[in-house]
């Protein structure tokens, strides 16, 4: 039995399917199989992170799901105070503990043309002993963190 394929119809043996039916089937498969599905309910979140009113020049932010929130840890680098958490679809909807770290050249390191070691300088209350939380809603697009060192 041969399979014939033409622009106007698909013929398989004695059955014939019109062009509109093939197009419809292709569209259904494309939508179901490979689309940018957001099964966990995630949103891209961006914002500004400052310490005592000044943008953090270099760092990272992480959102750790907590309570009934499920999903992976998500986050983003911080550059000149700005971040955009968009990797793998963004931040899962729900509640999170937030970990923020800021880096600068280590004061004890000799001058290194490649940057050398970095020192994390934010207080532990913003990272290892975080007291920061965030609730991400489906409508959340922007979330700023104005941190105070005191």
C-alpha positions in Angstrom: 0.0 0.0 0.0 1.5 3.4 -1.0 1.1 6.7 0.8 0.5 9.7 -1.5 0.9 13.3 -0.2 -0.2 16.3 -2.3 -0.9 19.9 -1.5 -4.7 19.5 -2.0 -5.2 16.2 -0.1 -3.6 13.4 1.8 -4.4 9.9 0.5 -3.7 6.9 2.6 -4.8 3.7 0.9 -8.5 4.4 0.1 -9.1 7.2 2.6 -8.8 10.8 1.6 -8.4 13.8 4.0 -8.8 17.3 2.7 -6.3 20.1 3.1 -8.3 21.9 5.8 -8.4 18.8 7.9 -4.6 18.3 7.7 -4.0 21.9 8.5 -6.4 21.7 11.5 -4.6 18.5 12.8 -1.2 20.2 12.4 -2.4 23.2 14.4 -3.8 21.1 17.2 -0.5 19.1 17.5 1.5 22.3 17.5 -0.5 23.8 20.3 -0.5 20.6 22.4 3.0 19.5 22.0 5.6 22.2 21.8 4.0 25.5 22.9 5.4 27.7 25.6 3.2 26.1 28.2 3.2 27.4 31.8 2.0 24.3 33.6 3.3 25.4 37.0 1.9 28.9 36.7 4.9 31.1 36.5 5.4 34.8 35.7 8.4 36.8 34.6 9.2 39.2 37.4 11.6 42.2 37.2 12.5 44.9 39.6 15.0 47.1 41.3 17.1 46.2 44.4 18.7 48.9 46.4 20.7 49.0 49.6 20.2 52.2 51.6 18.8 53.9 48.5 21.7 52.9 46.2 21.3 50.3 43.4 23.2 47.0 44.1 25.8 47.0 41.3 26.4 43.3 41.1 24.6 40.3 42.7 21.9 37.7 42.5 18.3 37.2 43.7 16.7 33.8 44.3 13.0 32.9 45.0 12.6 29.7 47.1 9.1 28.4 47.1 7.6 28.1 50.6 4.4 26.9 52.2 2.0 25.4 49.6 4.0 26.8 46.7 5.5 24.1 44.5 8.1 24.5 41.8 11.8 25.1 41.3 14.0 27.8 42.8 14.1 30.7 40.4 16.1 33.8 40.2 18.3 36.2 38.2 21.5 38.1 38.3 21.4 41.7 39.5 23.2 44.3 37.4 23.1 48.0 38.4 20.2 47.2 40.7 18.0 45.6 38.1 16.9 42.0 37.7 14.6 40.1 35.4 13.7 36.6 36.6 12.6 34.9 33.4 14.5 31.6 33.2 12.4 28.6 32.6 9.2 30.7 32.4 9.8 32.9 35.5 8.9 32.6 39.1 6.2 30.1 40.3 3.0 31.8 41.5 2.7 31.6 45.3 4.8 32.5 48.3 8.6 32.5 48.5 11.5 33.2 50.7 13.8 35.6 49.0 17.6 35.4 49.0 19.5 38.4 47.8 23.3 38.6 47.6 25.6 41.4 46.5 29.2 41.0 45.4 32.2 43.2 45.3 35.9 42.6 44.8 37.4 41.0 47.9 39.3 43.7 49.9 42.0 41.2 50.9 42.7 40.1 47.3 45.6 41.5 45.3 44.6 43.4 42.1 43.6 40.8 39.5 43.0 41.8 35.9 40.3 39.1 35.7 38.4 40.3 38.7 39.6 38.0 41.4 37.6 36.6 44.3 34.3 38.4 45.2 33.0 39.2 48.7 29.3 38.9 49.5 28.6 41.9 51.6 24.9 42.0 52.4 23.8 41.2 56.0 22.6 37.6 56.6 19.0 38.8 57.1 18.8 39.2 53.3 20.3 35.7 52.4 21.5 32.9 54.6 19.1 33.9 57.4 16.6 35.6 55.1 13.6 37.4 56.5 12.5 38.5 53.1 9.3 37.0 51.6 7.4 37.7 48.4 3.9 36.6 47.2 3.9 36.2 43.4 0.4 36.6 41.8 -0.5 35.9 38.2 -0.6 39.7 37.7 2.8 40.3 39.3 5.3 41.8 36.8 7.4 44.1 39.0 8.8 43.6 42.5 11.3 46.0 44.1 13.4 45.3 47.2 14.5 48.5 49.0 16.9 47.0 51.5 18.1 48.9 54.6 21.5 47.9 56.2 20.3 49.0 59.7 
